[in-house]
Amino acid sequence: MTSTTGTTGTACPHCGWPDAAEPCQVVSRHPTATGHTVWSRCACGSLQMRVVDATGVRVVSRSRPAPGR
């Protein structure tokens, strides 16, 4: 997995889908002490981990899309 620090207002480097937009597919959601994490798939198929807390939503890690996408 390629680690990328992200903040709201940036976009997926693979397809340009805005990080502030709703994810195409939520894979799982997990509560944390300060909010929750959301594992999701971008429009291009890239797996993303989003942190949702009092400061907002940030994509903190993302993979490359699967080959052939």
All heavy atoms as TSV, in Angstrom:
chain	resi	resn	atom	element	x	y	z
A	1	MET	N	N	0.851	-1.171	0.000
A	1	MET	CA	C	0.000	0.000	0.000
A	1	MET	C	C	0.894	1.230	0.000
A	1	MET	O	O	1.881	1.303	0.711
A	1	MET	CB	C	-0.904	-0.020	1.233
A	1	MET	CG	C	-1.878	1.120	1.266
A	1	MET	SD	S	-3.091	0.987	2.596
A	1	MET	CE	C	-4.224	-0.129	1.835
A	2	THR	N	N	0.542	2.201	-0.796
A	2	THR	CA	C	1.275	3.457	-0.844
A	2	THR	C	C	0.705	4.394	0.200
A	2	THR	O	O	-0.487	4.665	0.198
A	2	THR	CB	C	1.145	4.106	-2.238
A	2	THR	OG1	O	1.647	3.198	-3.195
A	2	THR	CG2	C	1.910	5.397	-2.309
A	3	SER	N	N	1.540	4.883	1.080
A	3	SER	CA	C	1.074	5.787	2.119
A	3	SER	C	C	1.124	7.213	1.601
A	3	SER	O	O	2.130	7.652	1.070
A	3	SER	CB	C	1.954	5.651	3.359
A	3	SER	OG	O	1.517	6.541	4.346
A	4	THR	N	N	0.018	7.923	1.726
A	4	THR	CA	C	-0.076	9.299	1.289
A	4	THR	C	C	-0.774	10.091	2.376
A	4	THR	O	O	-1.869	9.726	2.786
A	4	THR	CB	C	-0.893	9.416	-0.013
A	4	THR	OG1	O	-0.285	8.596	-1.003
A	4	THR	CG2	C	-0.955	10.838	-0.506
A	5	THR	N	N	-0.161	11.149	2.838
A	5	THR	CA	C	-0.837	12.022	3.786
A	5	THR	C	C	-1.774	12.904	2.998
A	5	THR	O	O	-1.382	13.522	2.025
A	5	THR	CB	C	0.173	12.882	4.561
A	5	THR	OG1	O	1.048	12.006	5.248
A	5	THR	CG2	C	-0.518	13.794	5.541
A	6	GLY	N	N	-3.025	12.939	3.389
A	6	GLY	CA	C	-3.984	13.733	2.641
A	6	GLY	C	C	-4.809	14.599	3.561
A	6	GLY	O	O	-4.901	14.360	4.744
A	7	THR	N	N	-5.382	15.617	2.982
A	7	THR	CA	C	-6.303	16.474	3.705
A	7	THR	C	C	-7.477	16.766	2.799
A	7	THR	O	O	-7.414	16.590	1.588
A	7	THR	CB	C	-5.648	17.804	4.115
A	7	THR	OG1	O	-5.194	18.465	2.937
A	7	THR	CG2	C	-4.486	17.600	5.064
A	8	THR	N	N	-8.558	17.219	3.375
A	8	THR	CA	C	-9.708	17.598	2.577
A	8	THR	C	C	-9.278	18.671	1.586
A	8	THR	O	O	-8.543	19.578	1.907
A	8	THR	CB	C	-10.834	18.122	3.497
A	8	THR	OG1	O	-11.157	17.092	4.415
A	8	THR	CG2	C	-12.057	18.512	2.711
A	9	GLY	N	N	-9.748	18.558	0.366
A	9	GLY	CA	C	-9.387	19.534	-0.654
A	9	GLY	C	C	-8.382	18.985	-1.651
A	9	GLY	O	O	-8.063	19.642	-2.620
A	10	THR	N	N	-7.883	17.767	-1.431
A	10	THR	CA	C	-6.983	17.141	-2.383
A	10	THR	C	C	-7.766	16.097	-3.164
A	10	THR	O	O	-8.937	15.867	-2.918
A	10	THR	CB	C	-5.770	16.504	-1.675
A	10	THR	OG1	O	-6.230	15.512	-0.776
A	10	THR	CG2	C	-4.955	17.546	-0.931
A	11	ALA	N	N	-7.106	15.472	-4.101
A	11	ALA	CA	C	-7.779	14.498	-4.956
A	11	ALA	C	C	-6.936	13.247	-5.113
A	11	ALA	O	O	-5.727	13.257	-4.879
A	11	ALA	CB	C	-8.051	15.123	-6.318
A	12	CYS	N	N	-7.570	12.180	-5.537
A	12	CYS	CA	C	-6.879	10.924	-5.800
A	12	CYS	C	C	-5.848	11.150	-6.905
A	12	CYS	O	O	-6.181	11.702	-7.959
A	12	CYS	CB	C	-7.892	9.867	-6.225
A	12	CYS	SG	S	-7.142	8.294	-6.715
A	13	PRO	N	N	-4.608	10.740	-6.693
A	13	PRO	CA	C	-3.586	10.947	-7.719
A	13	PRO	C	C	-3.776	10.024	-8.926
A	13	PRO	O	O	-3.167	10.241	-9.963
A	13	PRO	CB	C	-2.279	10.624	-6.985
A	13	PRO	CG	C	-2.674	9.687	-5.903
A	13	PRO	CD	C	-4.061	10.119	-5.486
A	14	HIS	N	N	-4.642	9.030	-8.805
A	14	HIS	CA	C	-4.841	8.058	-9.878
A	14	HIS	C	C	-5.974	8.445	-10.821
A	14	HIS	O	O	-5.894	8.201	-12.017
A	14	HIS	CB	C	-5.102	6.669	-9.298
A	14	HIS	CG	C	-4.053	6.249	-8.319
A	14	HIS	ND1	N	-2.741	6.006	-8.673
A	14	HIS	CD2	C	-4.106	6.073	-6.980
A	14	HIS	CE1	C	-2.047	5.673	-7.602
A	14	HIS	NE2	N	-2.850	5.711	-6.555
A	15	CYS	N	N	-7.052	9.047	-10.275
A	15	CYS	CA	C	-8.207	9.355	-11.127
A	15	CYS	C	C	-8.737	10.782	-10.959
A	15	CYS	O	O	-9.588	11.215	-11.723
A	15	CYS	CB	C	-9.340	8.358	-10.868
A	15	CYS	SG	S	-10.135	8.550	-9.243
A	16	GLY	N	N	-8.280	11.483	-9.924
A	16	GLY	CA	C	-8.738	12.855	-9.713
A	16	GLY	C	C	-10.003	12.996	-8.881
A	16	GLY	O	O	-10.488	14.100	-8.674
A	17	TRP	N	N	-10.555	11.869	-8.370
A	17	TRP	CA	C	-11.760	11.937	-7.526
A	17	TRP	C	C	-11.438	12.760	-6.279
A	17	TRP	O	O	-10.452	12.483	-5.602
A	17	TRP	CB	C	-12.189	10.527	-7.134
A	17	TRP	CG	C	-13.508	10.459	-6.433
A	17	TRP	CD1	C	-13.708	10.526	-5.081
A	17	TRP	CD2	C	-14.789	10.301	-7.019
A	17	TRP	NE1	N	-15.035	10.425	-4.803
A	17	TRP	CE2	C	-15.734	10.280	-5.964
A	17	TRP	CE3	C	-15.239	10.170	-8.326
A	17	TRP	CZ2	C	-17.090	10.142	-6.196
A	17	TRP	CZ3	C	-16.599	10.027	-8.542
A	17	TRP	CH2	C	-17.508	10.020	-7.483
A	18	PRO	N	N	-12.208	13.788	-5.961
A	18	PRO	CA	C	-11.903	14.638	-4.800
A	18	PRO	C	C	-11.952	13.859	-3.480
A	18	PRO	O	O	-12.892	13.098	-3.243
A	18	PRO	CB	C	-12.994	15.707	-4.829
A	18	PRO	CG	C	-13.608	15.625	-6.178
A	18	PRO	CD	C	-13.402	14.226	-6.672
A	19	ASP	N	N	-10.945	14.055	-2.641
A	19	ASP	CA	C	-10.922	13.397	-1.335
A	19	ASP	C	C	-12.083	13.852	-0.456
A	19	ASP	O	O	-12.534	13.110	0.408
A	19	ASP	CB	C	-9.604	13.656	-0.606
A	19	ASP	CG	C	-8.457	12.854	-1.179
A	19	ASP	OD1	O	-8.711	11.908	-1.961
A	19	ASP	OD2	O	-7.303	13.168	-0.852
A	20	ALA	N	N	-12.598	15.058	-0.672
A	20	ALA	CA	C	-13.700	15.573	0.140
A	20	ALA	C	C	-15.042	14.976	-0.279
A	20	ALA	O	O	-16.020	15.091	0.445
A	20	ALA	CB	C	-13.763	17.092	0.035
A	21	ALA	N	N	-15.102	14.307	-1.427
A	21	ALA	CA	C	-16.352	13.706	-1.896
A	21	ALA	C	C	-16.634	12.406	-1.155
A	21	ALA	O	O	-15.744	11.817	-0.536
A	21	ALA	CB	C	-16.248	13.428	-3.397
A	22	GLU	N	N	-17.860	11.971	-1.228
A	22	GLU	CA	C	-18.215	10.685	-0.636
A	22	GLU	C	C	-17.461	9.581	-1.372
A	22	GLU	O	O	-17.293	9.655	-2.589
A	22	GLU	CB	C	-19.719	10.437	-0.769
A	22	GLU	CG	C	-20.560	11.300	0.146
A	22	GLU	CD	C	-20.309	11.002	1.620
A	22	GLU	OE1	O	-20.262	9.814	1.995
A	22	GLU	OE2	O	-20.160	11.953	2.388
A	23	PRO	N	N	-16.993	8.567	-0.653
A	23	PRO	CA	C	-16.314	7.455	-1.330
A	23	PRO	C	C	-17.316	6.681	-2.188
A	23	PRO	O	O	-18.509	6.676	-1.913
A	23	PRO	CB	C	-15.793	6.603	-0.184
A	23	PRO	CG	C	-16.636	6.947	0.989
A	23	PRO	CD	C	-17.081	8.378	0.787
A	24	CYS	N	N	-16.802	6.050	-3.236
A	24	CYS	CA	C	-17.684	5.262	-4.107
A	24	CYS	C	C	-18.249	4.056	-3.390
A	24	CYS	O	O	-19.401	3.702	-3.572
A	24	CYS	CB	C	-16.921	4.818	-5.346
A	24	CYS	SG	S	-16.665	6.165	-6.484
A	25	GLN	N	N	-17.430	3.396	-2.582
A	25	GLN	CA	C	-17.875	2.199	-1.863
A	25	GLN	C	C	-17.219	2.155	-0.496
A	25	GLN	O	O	-15.996	2.179	-0.394
A	25	GLN	CB	C	-17.482	0.953	-2.656
A	25	GLN	CG	C	-17.827	-0.337	-1.952
A	25	GLN	CD	C	-17.276	-1.553	-2.684
A	25	GLN	OE1	O	-16.384	-1.449	-3.500
A	25	GLN	NE2	N	-17.818	-2.702	-2.371
A	26	VAL	N	N	-18.011	2.096	0.558
A	26	VAL	CA	C	-17.479	1.928	1.908
A	26	VAL	C	C	-17.270	0.433	2.138
A	26	VAL	O	O	-18.190	-0.359	1.974
A	26	VAL	CB	C	-18.415	2.519	2.983
A	26	VAL	CG1	C	-17.925	2.184	4.381
A	26	VAL	CG2	C	-18.538	4.021	2.801
A	27	VAL	N	N	-16.032	0.058	2.484
A	27	VAL	CA	C	-15.695	-1.341	2.728
A	27	VAL	C	C	-15.927	-1.691	4.192
A	27	VAL	O	O	-16.502	-2.726	4.506
A	27	VAL	CB	C	-14.234	-1.624	2.303
A	27	VAL	CG1	C	-13.845	-3.049	2.600
A	27	VAL	CG2	C	-14.035	-1.290	0.833
A	28	SER	N	N	-15.474	-0.818	5.105
A	28	SER	CA	C	-15.708	-1.023	6.533
A	28	SER	C	C	-15.551	0.287	7.277
A	28	SER	O	O	-14.933	1.232	6.785
A	28	SER	CB	C	-14.766	-2.088	7.106
A	28	SER	OG	O	-13.435	-1.640	7.052
A	29	ARG	N	N	-16.115	0.320	8.474
A	29	ARG	CA	C	-16.062	1.516	9.330
A	29	ARG	C	C	-15.760	1.044	10.747
A	29	ARG	O	O	-16.371	0.080	11.212
A	29	ARG	CB	C	-17.418	2.206	9.279
A	29	ARG	CG	C	-17.490	3.530	9.949
A	29	ARG	CD	C	-18.881	4.138	9.803
A	29	ARG	NE	N	-19.431	4.068	8.468
A	29	ARG	CZ	C	-19.402	5.069	7.587
A	29	ARG	NH1	N	-18.877	6.215	7.922
A	29	ARG	NH2	N	-19.933	4.914	6.395
A	30	HIS	N	N	-14.809	1.730	11.420
A	30	HIS	CA	C	-14.382	1.300	12.750
A	30	HIS	C	C	-14.300	2.497	13.691
A	30	HIS	O	O	-13.660	3.489	13.361
A	30	HIS	CB	C	-13.017	0.624	12.678
A	30	HIS	CG	C	-12.973	-0.491	11.686
A	30	HIS	ND1	N	-13.419	-1.752	11.972
A	30	HIS	CD2	C	-12.569	-0.509	10.393
A	30	HIS	CE1	C	-13.280	-2.515	10.900
A	30	HIS	NE2	N	-12.779	-1.788	9.922
A	31	PRO	N	N	-14.926	2.409	14.875
A	31	PRO	CA	C	-14.825	3.510	15.837
A	31	PRO	C	C	-13.418	3.589	16.425
A	31	PRO	O	O	-12.737	2.576	16.564
A	31	PRO	CB	C	-15.850	3.157	16.907
A	31	PRO	CG	C	-16.050	1.684	16.796
A	31	PRO	CD	C	-15.764	1.313	15.367
A	32	THR	N	N	-12.995	4.807	16.733
A	32	THR	CA	C	-11.726	5.047	17.434
A	32	THR	C	C	-12.013	5.940	18.625
A	32	THR	O	O	-13.142	6.404	18.802
A	32	THR	CB	C	-10.689	5.736	16.522
A	32	THR	OG1	O	-11.150	7.053	16.212
A	32	THR	CG2	C	-10.449	4.957	15.237
A	33	ALA	N	N	-11.006	6.220	19.420
A	33	ALA	CA	C	-11.185	7.069	20.602
A	33	ALA	C	C	-11.567	8.497	20.222
A	33	ALA	O	O	-12.238	9.188	20.987
A	33	ALA	CB	C	-9.913	7.071	21.440
A	34	THR	N	N	-11.176	8.947	19.035
A	34	THR	CA	C	-11.431	10.332	18.645
A	34	THR	C	C	-12.423	10.487	17.496
A	34	THR	O	O	-12.704	11.600	17.078
A	34	THR	CB	C	-10.114	11.020	18.235
A	34	THR	OG1	O	-9.543	10.297	17.137
A	34	THR	CG2	C	-9.141	11.075	19.390
A	35	GLY	N	N	-12.945	9.402	16.961
A	35	GLY	CA	C	-13.883	9.466	15.839
A	35	GLY	C	C	-14.049	8.082	15.235
A	35	GLY	O	O	-14.447	7.156	15.910
A	36	HIS	N	N	-13.696	7.951	13.960
A	36	HIS	CA	C	-13.689	6.630	13.349
A	36	HIS	C	C	-12.817	6.614	12.092
A	36	HIS	O	O	-12.455	7.655	11.570
A	36	HIS	CB	C	-15.104	6.109	13.061
A	36	HIS	CG	C	-15.935	6.962	12.159
A	36	HIS	ND1	N	-16.687	8.002	12.611
A	36	HIS	CD2	C	-16.146	6.907	10.836
A	36	HIS	CE1	C	-17.326	8.565	11.607
A	36	HIS	NE2	N	-17.009	7.922	10.511
A	37	THR	N	N	-12.479	5.405	11.660
A	37	THR	CA	C	-11.768	5.217	10.405
A	37	THR	C	C	-12.738	4.559	9.426
A	37	THR	O	O	-13.597	3.772	9.811
A	37	THR	CB	C	-10.515	4.328	10.552
A	37	THR	OG1	O	-10.911	3.062	11.068
A	37	THR	CG2	C	-9.492	4.953	11.458
A	38	VAL	N	N	-12.594	4.924	8.174
A	38	VAL	CA	C	-13.425	4.366	7.116
A	38	VAL	C	C	-12.504	3.837	6.020
A	38	VAL	O	O	-11.675	4.575	5.498
A	38	VAL	CB	C	-14.365	5.436	6.516
A	38	VAL	CG1	C	-15.183	4.857	5.371
A	38	VAL	CG2	C	-15.268	6.028	7.578
A	39	TRP	N	N	-12.616	2.543	5.736
A	39	TRP	CA	C	-11.918	1.944	4.603
A	39	TRP	C	C	-12.886	1.980	3.437
A	39	TRP	O	O	-14.026	1.536	3.555
A	39	TRP	CB	C	-11.494	0.514	4.919
A	39	TRP	CG	C	-10.332	0.468	5.865
A	39	TRP	CD1	C	-10.391	0.429	7.222
A	39	TRP	CD2	C	-8.963	0.487	5.526
A	39	TRP	NE1	N	-9.127	0.401	7.755
A	39	TRP	CE2	C	-8.224	0.438	6.725
A	39	TRP	CE3	C	-8.248	0.530	4.322
A	39	TRP	CZ2	C	-6.840	0.438	6.757
A	39	TRP	CZ3	C	-6.867	0.524	4.355
A	39	TRP	CH2	C	-6.179	0.484	5.567
A	40	SER	N	N	-12.442	2.537	2.310
A	40	SER	CA	C	-13.336	2.695	1.174
A	40	SER	C	C	-12.582	2.491	-0.136
A	40	SER	O	O	-11.355	2.472	-0.161
A	40	SER	CB	C	-13.966	4.091	1.200
A	40	SER	OG	O	-12.962	5.077	1.103
A	41	ARG	N	N	-13.345	2.355	-1.220
A	41	ARG	CA	C	-12.774	2.272	-2.559
A	41	ARG	C	C	-13.123	3.537	-3.311
A	41	ARG	O	O	-14.248	4.005	-3.310
A	41	ARG	CB	C	-13.334	1.071	-3.319
A	41	ARG	CG	C	-12.867	-0.217	-2.750
A	41	ARG	CD	C	-12.429	-1.176	-3.840
A	41	ARG	NE	N	-11.925	-2.384	-3.204
A	41	ARG	CZ	C	-10.645	-2.646	-3.024
A	41	ARG	NH1	N	-9.744	-1.812	-3.463
A	41	ARG	NH2	N	-10.257	-3.732	-2.414
A	42	CYS	N	N	-12.129	4.076	-3.969
A	42	CYS	CA	C	-12.282	5.255	-4.812
A	42	CYS	C	C	-12.946	4.847	-6.128
A	42	CYS	O	O	-13.107	3.655	-6.421
A	42	CYS	CB	C	-10.890	5.842	-5.074
A	42	CYS	SG	S	-10.894	7.352	-6.056
A	43	ALA	N	N	-13.305	5.801	-6.955
A	43	ALA	CA	C	-13.896	5.527	-8.264
A	43	ALA	C	C	-12.975	4.684	-9.145
A	43	ALA	O	O	-13.436	3.879	-9.942
A	43	ALA	CB	C	-14.228	6.843	-8.964
A	44	CYS	N	N	-11.661	4.825	-8.963
A	44	CYS	CA	C	-10.690	4.080	-9.773
A	44	CYS	C	C	-10.376	2.694	-9.205
A	44	CYS	O	O	-9.663	1.914	-9.826
A	44	CYS	CB	C	-9.401	4.881	-9.914
A	44	CYS	SG	S	-8.493	5.120	-8.363
A	45	GLY	N	N	-10.880	2.390	-8.015
A	45	GLY	CA	C	-10.617	1.096	-7.386
A	45	GLY	C	C	-9.551	1.131	-6.313
A	45	GLY	O	O	-9.302	0.138	-5.640
A	46	SER	N	N	-8.908	2.262	-6.132
A	46	SER	CA	C	-7.892	2.432	-5.095
A	46	SER	C	C	-8.525	2.278	-3.711
A	46	SER	O	O	-9.581	2.849	-3.437
A	46	SER	CB	C	-7.271	3.820	-5.235
A	46	SER	OG	O	-6.491	4.166	-4.129
A	47	LEU	N	N	-7.902	1.493	-2.836
A	47	LEU	CA	C	-8.372	1.346	-1.464
A	47	LEU	C	C	-7.843	2.517	-0.648
A	47	LEU	O	O	-6.665	2.870	-0.750
A	47	LEU	CB	C	-7.890	0.022	-0.877
A	47	LEU	CG	C	-8.385	-0.328	0.516
A	47	LEU	CD1	C	-9.893	-0.514	0.518
A	47	LEU	CD2	C	-7.694	-1.583	1.016
A	48	GLN	N	N	-8.711	3.145	0.140
A	48	GLN	CA	C	-8.337	4.309	0.941
A	48	GLN	C	C	-8.706	4.095	2.399
A	48	GLN	O	O	-9.708	3.459	2.698
A	48	GLN	CB	C	-9.086	5.557	0.468
A	48	GLN	CG	C	-8.898	5.880	-0.966
A	48	GLN	CD	C	-9.791	7.039	-1.393
A	48	GLN	OE1	O	-10.761	7.384	-0.720
A	48	GLN	NE2	N	-9.455	7.648	-2.505
A	49	MET	N	N	-7.882	4.658	3.291
A	49	MET	CA	C	-8.253	4.721	4.699
A	49	MET	C	C	-8.484	6.190	5.028
A	49	MET	O	O	-7.586	7.013	4.873
A	49	MET	CB	C	-7.165	4.172	5.609
A	49	MET	CG	C	-7.641	4.102	7.059
A	49	MET	SD	S	-6.378	3.532	8.180
A	49	MET	CE	C	-5.891	5.097	8.879
A	50	ARG	N	N	-9.693	6.491	5.450
A	50	ARG	CA	C	-10.057	7.858	5.829
A	50	ARG	C	C	-10.204	7.937	7.337
A	50	ARG	O	O	-10.782	7.050	7.949
A	50	ARG	CB	C	-11.384	8.267	5.181
A	50	ARG	CG	C	-11.310	8.325	3.681
A	50	ARG	CD	C	-12.679	8.579	3.084
A	50	ARG	NE	N	-12.576	8.649	1.645
A	50	ARG	CZ	C	-13.081	9.638	0.910
A	50	ARG	NH1	N	-13.764	10.607	1.480
A	50	ARG	NH2	N	-12.918	9.637	-0.385
A	51	VAL	N	N	-9.687	8.996	7.933
A	51	VAL	CA	C	-9.859	9.277	9.352
A	51	VAL	C	C	-10.910	10.370	9.455
A	51	VAL	O	O	-10.804	11.407	8.801
A	51	VAL	CB	C	-8.527	9.735	9.998
A	51	VAL	CG1	C	-8.757	10.217	11.417
A	51	VAL	CG2	C	-7.511	8.612	9.959
A	52	VAL	N	N	-11.938	10.122	10.245
A	52	VAL	CA	C	-13.000	11.090	10.471
A	52	VAL	C	C	-12.980	11.441	11.951
A	52	VAL	O	O	-13.163	10.584	12.808
A	52	VAL	CB	C	-14.385	10.513	10.085
A	52	VAL	CG1	C	-15.465	11.554	10.277
A	52	VAL	CG2	C	-14.374	9.976	8.662
A	53	ASP	N	N	-12.708	12.720	12.250
A	53	ASP	CA	C	-12.654	13.168	13.640
A	53	ASP	C	C	-13.111	14.616	13.717
A	53	ASP	O	O	-13.663	15.136	12.746
A	53	ASP	CB	C	-11.251	12.969	14.234
A	53	ASP	CG	C	-10.153	13.680	13.469
A	53	ASP	OD1	O	-10.449	14.626	12.697
A	53	ASP	OD2	O	-8.981	13.310	13.648
A	54	ALA	N	N	-12.862	15.263	14.827
A	54	ALA	CA	C	-13.330	16.635	15.034
A	54	ALA	C	C	-12.719	17.623	14.043
A	54	ALA	O	O	-13.297	18.684	13.796
A	54	ALA	CB	C	-13.019	17.085	16.465
A	55	THR	N	N	-11.578	17.268	13.451
A	55	THR	CA	C	-10.939	18.177	12.491
A	55	THR	C	C	-11.446	17.973	11.069
A	55	THR	O	O	-11.105	18.737	10.187
A	55	THR	CB	C	-9.408	18.021	12.512
A	55	THR	OG1	O	-9.074	16.687	12.109
A	55	THR	CG2	C	-8.841	18.309	13.880
A	56	GLY	N	N	-12.235	16.925	10.833
A	56	GLY	CA	C	-12.780	16.680	9.500
A	56	GLY	C	C	-12.453	15.288	8.989
A	56	GLY	O	O	-12.238	14.366	9.774
A	57	VAL	N	N	-12.406	15.162	7.677
A	57	VAL	CA	C	-12.129	13.890	7.007
A	57	VAL	C	C	-10.812	14.017	6.263
A	57	VAL	O	O	-10.593	14.993	5.539
A	57	VAL	CB	C	-13.252	13.542	5.998
A	57	VAL	CG1	C	-12.951	12.243	5.286
A	57	VAL	CG2	C	-14.595	13.480	6.689
A	58	ARG	N	N	-9.922	13.020	6.462
A	58	ARG	CA	C	-8.635	13.014	5.766
A	58	ARG	C	C	-8.366	11.625	5.218
A	58	ARG	O	O	-8.569	10.635	5.909
A	58	ARG	CB	C	-7.495	13.393	6.716
A	58	ARG	CG	C	-7.587	14.785	7.266
A	58	ARG	CD	C	-6.484	15.111	8.278
A	58	ARG	NE	N	-6.210	14.109	9.299
A	58	ARG	CZ	C	-6.943	13.882	10.383
A	58	ARG	NH1	N	-8.048	14.554	10.586
A	58	ARG	NH2	N	-6.584	12.981	11.268
A	59	VAL	N	N	-7.892	11.555	3.976
A	59	VAL	CA	C	-7.394	10.295	3.442
A	59	VAL	C	C	-5.947	10.198	3.914
A	59	VAL	O	O	-5.114	11.035	3.580
A	59	VAL	CB	C	-7.475	10.249	1.906
A	59	VAL	CG1	C	-6.830	8.989	1.378
A	59	VAL	CG2	C	-8.924	10.335	1.445
A	60	VAL	N	N	-5.649	9.192	4.738
A	60	VAL	CA	C	-4.311	9.068	5.316
A	60	VAL	C	C	-3.492	7.961	4.677
A	60	VAL	O	O	-2.286	7.889	4.882
A	60	VAL	CB	C	-4.359	8.879	6.852
A	60	VAL	CG1	C	-4.943	10.119	7.515
A	60	VAL	CG2	C	-5.145	7.645	7.231
A	61	SER	N	N	-4.144	7.090	3.908
A	61	SER	CA	C	-3.417	6.027	3.228
A	61	SER	C	C	-4.245	5.590	2.026
A	61	SER	O	O	-5.472	5.582	2.079
A	61	SER	CB	C	-3.201	4.848	4.182
A	61	SER	OG	O	-2.488	3.820	3.552
A	62	ARG	N	N	-3.560	5.266	0.933
A	62	ARG	CA	C	-4.275	4.754	-0.233
A	62	ARG	C	C	-3.373	3.839	-1.036
A	62	ARG	O	O	-2.161	3.985	-1.029
A	62	ARG	CB	C	-4.834	5.872	-1.101
A	62	ARG	CG	C	-3.827	6.661	-1.864
A	62	ARG	CD	C	-4.503	7.659	-2.823
A	62	ARG	NE	N	-4.601	8.958	-2.216
A	62	ARG	CZ	C	-5.698	9.698	-2.178
A	62	ARG	NH1	N	-6.795	9.285	-2.726
A	62	ARG	NH2	N	-5.703	10.860	-1.590
A	63	SER	N	N	-3.992	2.889	-1.706
A	63	SER	CA	C	-3.251	1.964	-2.557
A	63	SER	C	C	-3.361	2.424	-4.005
A	63	SER	O	O	-4.103	3.358	-4.324
A	63	SER	CB	C	-3.819	0.556	-2.429
A	63	SER	OG	O	-5.110	0.498	-3.011
A	64	ARG	N	N	-2.659	1.750	-4.850
A	64	ARG	CA	C	-2.831	1.966	-6.275
A	64	ARG	C	C	-4.066	1.179	-6.729
A	64	ARG	O	O	-4.438	0.198	-6.104
A	64	ARG	CB	C	-1.607	1.478	-7.027
A	64	ARG	CG	C	-0.380	2.315	-6.743
A	64	ARG	CD	C	0.783	1.804	-7.584
A	64	ARG	NE	N	1.933	2.656	-7.389
A	64	ARG	CZ	C	2.855	2.487	-6.469
A	64	ARG	NH1	N	2.786	1.469	-5.636
A	64	ARG	NH2	N	3.858	3.328	-6.349
A	65	PRO	N	N	-4.682	1.588	-7.854
A	65	PRO	CA	C	-5.782	0.783	-8.378
A	65	PRO	C	C	-5.272	-0.587	-8.819
A	65	PRO	O	O	-4.077	-0.740	-9.113
A	65	PRO	CB	C	-6.279	1.579	-9.589
A	65	PRO	CG	C	-5.678	2.926	-9.469
A	65	PRO	CD	C	-4.461	2.793	-8.608
A	66	ALA	N	N	-6.146	-1.561	-8.879
A	66	ALA	CA	C	-5.762	-2.887	-9.350
A	66	ALA	C	C	-5.330	-2.791	-10.813
A	66	ALA	O	O	-5.841	-1.961	-11.568
A	66	ALA	CB	C	-6.951	-3.841	-9.215
A	67	PRO	N	N	-4.370	-3.627	-11.232
A	67	PRO	CA	C	-3.960	-3.610	-12.638
A	67	PRO	C	C	-5.153	-3.828	-13.561
A	67	PRO	O	O	-6.063	-4.600	-13.251
A	67	PRO	CB	C	-2.976	-4.780	-12.738
A	67	PRO	CG	C	-2.488	-4.991	-11.340
A	67	PRO	CD	C	-3.651	-4.611	-10.449
A	68	GLY	N	N	-5.148	-3.133	-14.667
A	68	GLY	CA	C	-6.234	-3.277	-15.624
A	68	GLY	C	C	-7.417	-2.372	-15.408
A	68	GLY	O	O	-8.373	-2.394	-16.159
A	69	ARG	N	N	-7.365	-1.519	-14.375
A	69	ARG	CA	C	-8.487	-0.604	-14.127
A	69	ARG	C	C	-8.187	0.722	-14.755
A	69	ARG	O	O	-7.157	1.199	-14.850
A	69	ARG	CB	C	-8.698	-0.425	-12.638
A	69	ARG	CG	C	-9.363	-1.670	-12.084
A	69	ARG	CD	C	-9.943	-1.373	-10.777
A	69	ARG	NE	N	-11.328	-0.988	-11.073
A	69	ARG	CZ	C	-12.291	-1.011	-10.211
A	69	ARG	NH1	N	-12.063	-1.320	-8.989
A	69	ARG	NH2	N	-13.498	-0.702	-10.510
